[in-house]
Amino acid sequence: MILLLAGCASSGGSMPSSASNTASQVDDAATQANATTGTIERMMQAVGLAKPAPPAPTEQQLPLRIFTAQNLNAGQSRKALALVVKVYHLRSLERFKQTPFDDFLDKSKTQAALGDDLIDSREMLLLPDQRYISTEHMPLDTRYLAFVALFRAPAAQRWRFAYDVKRSTASGITLGVHACAMSSTAGALVTELPDNPGSLASVHCPKPGS
């Protein structure tokens, strides 16, 4: 009995030659299969039958969230009104920053003022106390996404916002639209403001026509 146990113990550490040969054959077969697959793919590419490469992107996309207040476009009054917000895809901001409010009321004047900086534009009609959740689709050369809110009595520096598109892609843009001003809580806002863009504490609505 002792001799039998000793024999079993001494033989347990080595792999039988037949098992070793089988493992080697499996490895060789896998190597040959990979080589065959690579050869087939190269042959298909040569005759134009390979899977086409994924198409290059043709546009940029950016999450856009717009929230309107109950007193939308009310100014100093208590009567909320619908509001037109214009959205611009821009290559540069210089002309946009210099264009006066009244020029944005007329499409032809806007196009003349923005010139080649303007890639595309559209309008949104906003209603009080609403949420507008969408994805903005822009050409690849769009560097800035800009908004102009046509308030009847706009607060200074709060009717025109612009965002850096690349820096805003991850977070998206969250825009609040109120009685006479806009606010911003997400997105790379590049418009210079004297205070926190997410706060309306220092905003004062002027009288219409003032």
DOTORVO-70008 format. One line per field, with one value per residue (C-alpha): residue number from 1; residue in one letter; x, y, z. Coordinates in steps of 0.1 Angstrom, whole numbers. Example, Ala and Ser with C-alpha at 12.3 -4.5 7.8 and 13.67 -1.06 7.14 Angstrom:
pos: [1	2]
code: [A	S]
u: [123	137]
v: [-45	-11]
w: [78	71]
END
This chain:
pos: [1	2	3	4	5	6	7	8	9	10	11	12	13	14	15	16	17	18	19	20	21	22	23	24	25	26	27	28	29	30	31	32	33	34	35	36	37	38	39	40	41	42	43	44	45	46	47	48	49	50	51	52	53	54	55	56	57	58	59	60	61	62	63	64	65	66	67	68	69	70	71	72	73	74	75	76	77	78	79	80	81	82	83	84	85	86	87	88	89	90	91	92	93	94	95	96	97	98	99	100	101	102	103	104	105	106	107	108	109	110	111	112	113	114	115	116	117	118	119	120	121	122	123	124	125	126	127	128	129	130	131	132	133	134	135	136	137	138	139	140	141	142	143	144	145	146	147	148	149	150	151	152	153	154	155	156	157	158	159	160	161	162	163	164	165	166	167	168	169	170	171	172	173	174	175	176	177	178	179	180	181	182	183	184	185	186	187	188	189	190	191	192	193	194	195	196	197	198	199	200	201	202	203	204	205	206	207	208	209	210]
code: [M	I	L	L	L	A	G	C	A	S	S	G	G	S	M	P	S	S	A	S	N	T	A	S	Q	V	D	D	A	A	T	Q	A	N	A	T	T	G	T	I	E	R	M	M	Q	A	V	G	L	A	K	P	A	P	P	A	P	T	E	Q	Q	L	P	L	R	I	F	T	A	Q	N	L	N	A	G	Q	S	R	K	A	L	A	L	V	V	K	V	Y	H	L	R	S	L	E	R	F	K	Q	T	P	F	D	D	F	L	D	K	S	K	T	Q	A	A	L	G	D	D	L	I	D	S	R	E	M	L	L	L	P	D	Q	R	Y	I	S	T	E	H	M	P	L	D	T	R	Y	L	A	F	V	A	L	F	R	A	P	A	A	Q	R	W	R	F	A	Y	D	V	K	R	S	T	A	S	G	I	T	L	G	V	H	A	C	A	M	S	S	T	A	G	A	L	V	T	E	L	P	D	N	P	G	S	L	A	S	V	H	C	P	K	P	G	S]
u: [0	28	45	13	7	42	39	8	24	54	35	10	33	39	15	11	27	-6	-22	8	5	-32	-26	1	-23	-50	-26	-14	-50	-59	-29	-38	-74	-62	-39	-66	-90	-65	-58	-95	-100	-71	-85	-119	-103	-85	-117	-137	-158	-145	-167	-165	-150	-174	-184	-167	-190	-207	-222	-219	-246	-252	-279	-301	-324	-345	-368	-392	-405	-442	-436	-419	-414	-435	-410	-423	-459	-475	-487	-466	-462	-448	-412	-392	-356	-332	-305	-273	-245	-213	-177	-167	-182	-168	-196	-223	-211	-211	-246	-272	-305	-327	-307	-317	-354	-348	-334	-317	-301	-289	-273	-256	-243	-230	-216	-195	-195	-230	-234	-270	-299	-334	-362	-380	-413	-414	-444	-445	-437	-425	-395	-379	-355	-338	-305	-289	-274	-246	-221	-186	-172	-196	-175	-202	-239	-256	-290	-309	-341	-363	-378	-401	-380	-346	-324	-289	-264	-290	-307	-277	-258	-231	-215	-183	-196	-167	-165	-203	-207	-203	-226	-250	-265	-292	-309	-334	-357	-375	-393	-366	-334	-318	-299	-275	-266	-248	-226	-194	-209	-185	-206	-191	-214	-208	-224	-233	-251	-273	-287	-311	-304	-289	-312	-337	-363	-365	-397	-407	-393	-367]
v: [0	24	18	24	58	69	61	82	111	111	110	138	167	159	162	131	134	129	159	181	172	180	214	222	212	235	264	257	255	289	305	292	304	339	339	327	354	381	368	368	403	415	398	413	448	443	436	462	438	447	464	502	524	544	577	608	630	658	677	685	678	696	690	722	728	760	768	797	816	821	859	854	886	905	932	954	943	911	899	872	871	847	854	849	837	836	810	815	792	813	811	841	864	898	910	893	912	946	942	964	949	966	949	915	924	924	893	912	936	907	889	921	928	893	887	856	849	836	799	793	806	798	811	797	808	803	803	810	783	757	733	729	699	692	685	713	701	723	722	712	747	761	775	794	789	822	833	866	870	897	909	939	956	938	941	954	926	899	896	882	850	831	797	779	748	724	733	730	696	674	694	708	743	752	785	803	829	853	886	907	887	853	832	803	774	750	754	774	809	833	864	887	896	916	890	853	843	819	847	875	893	924	924	953	954	987	1004	996	1021	1034]
w: [0	9	-24	-44	-26	-32	-68	-72	-54	-76	-108	-100	-109	-146	-176	-197	-231	-249	-230	-238	-275	-275	-260	-285	-313	-300	-299	-334	-347	-330	-346	-380	-376	-368	-397	-420	-407	-413	-448	-457	-444	-465	-496	-490	-486	-519	-538	-520	-499	-465	-439	-446	-420	-399	-415	-402	-381	-401	-371	-335	-309	-276	-250	-246	-217	-216	-186	-187	-157	-149	-154	-188	-207	-181	-174	-145	-151	-138	-172	-188	-225	-251	-261	-293	-287	-316	-318	-337	-348	-350	-361	-341	-314	-322	-345	-324	-293	-311	-327	-310	-298	-324	-353	-340	-346	-383	-400	-429	-405	-384	-414	-425	-390	-384	-419	-424	-386	-390	-400	-393	-372	-361	-338	-309	-295	-258	-235	-197	-172	-197	-202	-236	-237	-270	-287	-308	-340	-354	-383	-373	-377	-352	-323	-304	-297	-290	-279	-281	-261	-276	-244	-246	-219	-218	-188	-196	-204	-198	-232	-251	-241	-260	-252	-262	-280	-273	-236	-232	-249	-218	-195	-221	-217	-192	-198	-177	-193	-170	-169	-187	-183	-190	-165	-170	-147	-171	-201	-208	-209	-225	-222	-196	-167	-136	-114	-111	-143	-123	-101	-108	-76	-93	-123	-126	-154	-171	-181	-217	-241	-217]
END
